[in-house]
Amino acid sequence: MENKKLIDTHAHLLKEVYEEFDLNQIIKENLDKIEYIFNISWNLETSKKVIALNKEFPKLLPVIGIHPNDVEEIEVESTIKELEKLIIENKIYAIGEIGIDLYRSEEGTLKKQKLFLGKQLELGIKHNLPIVLHIRDAYEEVIEVLVKYPEAKLLVHSWNSNVETLEKFLNLPNEVYFGINGIVTFKNAKELNSSIKSIPLDKLVIETDSPWLTPSPNRSIKPNQPIYVKNVFEYLVLNLEIDENELSKILLKNSKEFFNLES
């Protein structure tokens, strides 16, 4: 199975997180081996940077949005207006990663995180863009917001929960996809591994979250890079007991359909 048939649906190929490395060289080497890489921003500054990188590397596809850990110090309406301006003026493939994080952000920011999430969900619906969700220690809180936006097309980035929580997402009226990354290969990922077989195959995509979460057996290698999405793929082939060519076709189809890549 050639790596060229794989898509990394979630990476952060930006100088801010590859400070000690030649970012352009990393991008070139990975795009030579991976079909497409979705380059995910986390604030307005990095949103502009992933757009600029796409102009230089057409298969490094921009996803823009305000991460929940970045909402506390910024004003809502002006930020949303600037984000919408970027959407109108550029080819954007999704809004993300957005959501709620109660692991790194304090409970006191929850109201503002929910407000930003709702505003960005509205942008996605308005501009017919799918949504890439960041959820950490906040699955119930995110669902409370999502029920108000049934039209939003969703990808739960870095899916890492149990079958019970999975069922809650599958029961939403939304079209929901699930991104599996290197966490699934970690020895302590018991809940995640209990749920992956319950994810509908037509709603499954893979990712790296580079430069973090390098999958086993390359876990000691830093930084993570999109090419290591192959390790996630190989793990799923083995644990879902599916032919690698069949899974490759399914994942390609799902990724392209979620991001409207063929349109």
C-alpha positions in Angstrom: 0.0 0.0 0.0 1.6 3.3 -1.1 1.6 6.2 1.3 0.4 8.4 -1.5 -3.1 7.0 -1.0 -3.3 8.4 2.5 -4.6 11.8 3.7 -3.6 13.5 7.0 -6.8 15.3 7.9 -5.2 17.2 10.8 -1.7 18.6 11.1 -0.1 21.9 12.3 2.7 22.6 9.8 3.6 26.0 11.1 6.9 27.6 12.1 5.5 28.3 15.6 5.5 24.5 16.4 8.5 23.5 14.2 10.9 26.2 15.4 14.0 24.0 15.4 13.4 22.5 12.0 13.3 23.5 8.3 9.5 23.8 7.9 9.6 24.1 4.1 11.7 20.9 3.8 9.4 19.0 6.1 6.4 20.2 4.1 8.0 19.1 0.8 9.1 15.7 2.1 5.7 15.0 3.5 3.7 16.2 0.5 5.9 13.9 -1.6 4.5 10.9 0.3 1.0 12.0 1.4 -2.0 12.7 -0.9 -3.1 15.8 0.9 -2.4 17.4 4.3 -5.0 19.6 6.1 -3.1 22.4 7.8 -5.0 23.5 10.9 -4.7 26.9 12.5 -5.7 28.0 16.0 -6.1 31.9 15.9 -6.3 34.7 13.4 -2.5 34.9 13.0 -2.0 31.3 12.2 -5.2 31.3 10.0 -3.4 33.8 7.8 -0.3 31.7 7.8 -2.0 28.4 6.7 -3.6 30.4 3.9 -0.3 31.8 2.8 1.4 28.3 2.9 -1.4 26.9 0.7 -0.4 29.4 -2.0 3.1 28.0 -2.0 2.0 24.3 -1.4 -1.4 23.7 -3.1 -1.9 20.3 -1.5 -1.4 21.7 2.0 -5.0 22.7 2.6 -6.0 25.5 5.0 -8.5 25.1 7.8 -9.0 28.3 9.9 -10.6 29.1 13.2 -10.2 30.1 16.8 -9.1 27.3 19.2 -10.9 27.3 22.6 -7.7 28.0 24.5 -7.3 31.2 22.5 -10.7 32.8 23.2 -10.2 34.3 26.6 -8.4 37.5 25.7 -10.0 38.3 22.4 -13.2 40.2 21.5 -15.9 38.1 19.9 -17.6 40.2 17.2 -14.5 41.8 15.7 -12.7 38.4 15.6 -15.6 36.7 13.9 -15.8 39.5 11.3 -12.1 39.1 10.5 -12.4 35.3 10.3 -15.3 35.7 7.9 -13.3 38.1 5.8 -10.6 35.4 5.4 -13.3 32.9 4.4 -14.8 35.1 1.8 -11.4 36.1 0.3 -9.7 32.7 0.2 -10.4 29.0 -0.5 -10.9 27.5 2.9 -11.7 23.8 3.4 -13.2 23.9 6.9 -13.5 25.9 10.1 -11.3 24.6 12.9 -10.1 23.6 15.2 -12.8 25.0 17.4 -14.7 23.6 20.4 -14.4 23.5 24.2 -11.3 22.6 26.3 -11.7 22.2 30.0 -8.3 20.5 30.4 -6.1 23.5 29.7 -8.7 26.2 30.1 -10.4 27.0 33.4 -14.1 26.4 34.1 -14.6 30.2 34.2 -13.9 30.5 30.4 -16.7 28.0 29.6 -19.3 30.6 28.7 -16.9 32.4 26.3 -15.8 29.1 24.8 -19.4 28.2 24.1 -20.1 31.6 22.6 -17.1 31.3 20.2 -18.0 27.8 19.3 -21.6 28.8 18.5 -20.5 31.8 16.4 -18.0 29.7 14.4 -20.6 27.0 13.9 -22.9 29.7 12.4 -20.1 30.7 10.1 -19.7 27.2 8.9 -23.4 26.8 8.2 -23.5 30.2 6.4 -20.6 29.5 4.1 -21.2 25.8 3.7 -18.0 24.8 5.4 -17.5 21.7 7.6 -16.4 22.0 11.2 -13.3 20.5 12.8 -14.0 20.1 16.5 -11.4 20.2 19.4 -12.9 18.6 22.5 -11.0 17.9 25.7 -12.7 16.9 28.9 -15.8 18.6 27.5 -17.8 16.1 25.4 -21.1 16.8 27.2 -20.6 20.6 27.0 -19.9 20.5 23.3 -23.0 18.4 22.7 -25.1 21.0 24.6 -24.0 23.6 21.9 -24.2 21.3 18.9 -27.8 20.4 19.4 -28.6 24.0 18.4 -26.9 23.6 15.1 -28.2 20.5 13.4 -27.1 21.7 9.9 -23.4 21.7 10.8 -21.2 19.0 9.3 -18.8 17.9 12.0 -15.4 16.1 12.4 -14.5 15.2 16.0 -10.7 15.7 15.8 -8.6 13.3 18.0 -11.6 11.1 19.0 -10.7 9.7 22.4 -13.7 8.5 24.3 -15.9 5.4 24.9 -18.8 3.8 23.2 -21.4 5.6 25.3 -20.1 9.0 24.3 -19.8 7.8 20.7 -23.5 6.9 20.6 -24.4 10.4 21.8 -22.6 11.9 18.8 -24.0 9.4 16.4 -27.5 10.2 17.7 -27.1 13.9 16.8 -29.0 15.0 13.6 -25.7 16.3 12.2 -23.4 14.4 9.8 -20.5 13.5 12.2 -17.1 12.1 11.3 -14.4 10.9 13.7 -10.6 11.5 13.4 -8.3 8.8 14.8 -4.7 9.6 15.4 -1.6 8.2 17.2 -3.4 8.1 20.6 -5.1 4.9 19.4 -1.7 3.1 19.4 -0.8 4.1 23.0 -1.0 1.4 25.6 -3.3 3.4 27.9 -5.9 4.2 25.2 -8.4 1.5 26.4 -11.6 3.5 26.1 -10.7 4.7 22.6 -9.9 1.2 21.5 -13.2 0.0 22.9 -15.0 2.5 20.7 -13.2 2.4 17.3 -15.1 -0.7 16.1 -18.4 1.1 16.8 -17.4 4.0 14.5 -19.3 3.6 11.2 -16.6 3.0 8.5 -18.1 5.7 6.3 -17.5 8.2 9.1 -13.9 7.4 9.9 -10.8 9.5 8.9 -7.2 9.4 10.1 -4.9 12.2 11.2 -1.6 12.9 13.0 -2.0 16.2 14.9 1.6 16.8 14.0 3.9 17.8 15.6 2.4 16.0 18.6 1.1 12.5 19.3 3.6 10.5 17.3 2.1 7.0 17.0 3.8 3.8 18.0 6.1 2.2 16.9 7.7 5.6 16.2 6.5 7.3 19.4 10.0 8.2 20.5 10.5 10.2 17.3 10.0 14.0 17.7 8.4 15.9 16.1 5.5 13.9 14.7 5.0 14.4 10.9 2.1 13.7 8.5 3.9 10.7 7.1 3.4 8.8 10.4 -0.3 8.7 9.6 0.7 5.4 8.0 1.2 4.0 11.5 -2.4 4.9 12.4 -3.6 3.3 9.2 -1.6 0.1 9.8 -3.0 -0.1 13.4 -6.6 0.2 12.1 -6.0 -2.4 9.4 -4.9 -4.8 12.1 -7.5 -4.0 14.8 -10.5 -3.5 12.5 -9.5 -6.7 10.7 -10.0 -5.1 7.2 -8.1 -5.3 4.0 -5.6 -2.4 3.7 -6.7 -1.6 0.1 -10.3 -1.5 1.1 -9.6 0.7 4.2 -7.4 3.0 2.1 -10.3 3.6 -0.4 -12.8 4.1 2.4 -10.5 6.7 4.2 -9.8 8.6 1.0 -13.5 8.7 0.1 -14.5 9.9 3.6 -11.8 12.6 3.8 -12.6 14.0 0.4 -16.4 13.9 1.1 -16.0 15.6 4.5 -13.9 18.4 3.2 -15.8 18.7 -0.1 -12.5 18.1 -1.9 -14.0 17.0 -5.2 -16.3 20.1 -5.5 
